[in-house]
């Protein structure tokens, strides 16, 4: 991934549900179970394929007292970890629809 736009989309090969205030995700690939923290849950909820990391970072900044660059860097790290487990897909262009 370059330093340009980074769009985030939820994988279609997962099952996700909010349980007791925590986002639980099960991988359809290997049945691994993941429990997301608040920030990762916000990323997951916003990962519609049309929102990019900068837009999601703005949501984090509006909800938490964090600098935009810090929010972006942290979200990129979480996004890469989720992508490594095939829970989300990262793309340099919008996923599944027209450009915003």
Secondary structure as GFF3:
##gff-version 3
##sequence-region A 1 100
A	DSSP	beta_strand	7	10	.	.	.	ID=ss1
A	DSSP	beta_strand	14	19	.	.	.	ID=ss2
A	DSSP	beta_strand	22	27	.	.	.	ID=ss3
A	DSSP	beta_strand	33	36	.	.	.	ID=ss4
A	DSSP	alpha_helix	38	46	.	.	.	ID=ss5
A	DSSP	beta_strand	48	52	.	.	.	ID=ss6
A	DSSP	alpha_helix	53	63	.	.	.	ID=ss7
A	DSSP	alpha_helix	68	84	.	.	.	ID=ss8
A	DSSP	beta_strand	88	91	.	.	.	ID=ss9
###
